[in-house]
Amino acid sequence: MQIAPPDFDRMFGALADHTRRDIVRRAIDSEEGVAELASHYPMSFAAVQKHIAILERAGLVTKHRIGRRKVVRTNVETLRVARRLLDQYEVLWRGRIDRMTQLVTENARERDQ
């Protein structure tokens, strides 16, 4: 089972921040310009731009121009890759928990005999 290539650290690090998660969510729902996105947050335009740059470096969003507007779009495929990784971890940990449950049950039976 392959887990956690280095880019995942950058991706999950970017998603660790509430504002960045919200930007990703908003950019899934509809493409918004950087200025429009900035209007949703109690911070400077420059701070929102920095959040978007972090998301871009992580591959979670892309920016493109539509006329004079810079529009942010979520890279849904990157989110799918993250989901697949989390699914792998879930399978791994469910297997471990099932094995621990089995060992506890076996130990309880042995004590009762």
Secondary structure as the mmCIF struct_conf table of DSSP 4:
data_model
#
loop_
_struct_conf.conf_type_id
_struct_conf.id
_struct_conf.beg_label_comp_id
_struct_conf.beg_label_asym_id
_struct_conf.beg_label_seq_id
_struct_conf.end_label_comp_id
_struct_conf.end_label_asym_id
_struct_conf.end_label_seq_id
TURN_TY1_P TURN_TY1_P1 PRO A 6 PRO A 6
HELX_RH_AL_P HELX_RH_AL_P1 ASP A 7 LEU A 15
TURN_TY1_P TURN_TY1_P2 ALA A 16 ALA A 16
BEND BEND1 ASP A 17 ASP A 17
HELX_RH_AL_P HELX_RH_AL_P2 HIS A 18 ASP A 29
BEND BEND2 SER A 30 SER A 30
STRN STRN1 GLU A 32 GLY A 33
HELX_RH_AL_P HELX_RH_AL_P3 VAL A 34 ALA A 38
TURN_TY1_P TURN_TY1_P3 SER A 39 HIS A 40
BEND BEND3 TYR A 41 MET A 43
HELX_RH_AL_P HELX_RH_AL_P4 PHE A 45 ARG A 57
TURN_TY1_P TURN_TY1_P4 ALA A 58 GLY A 59
BEND BEND4 LEU A 60 LEU A 60
STRN STRN2 VAL A 61 ILE A 66
TURN_TY1_P TURN_TY1_P5 GLY A 67 ARG A 68
STRN STRN3 ARG A 69 THR A 74
HELX_RH_AL_P HELX_RH_AL_P5 VAL A 76 ASP A 112
#
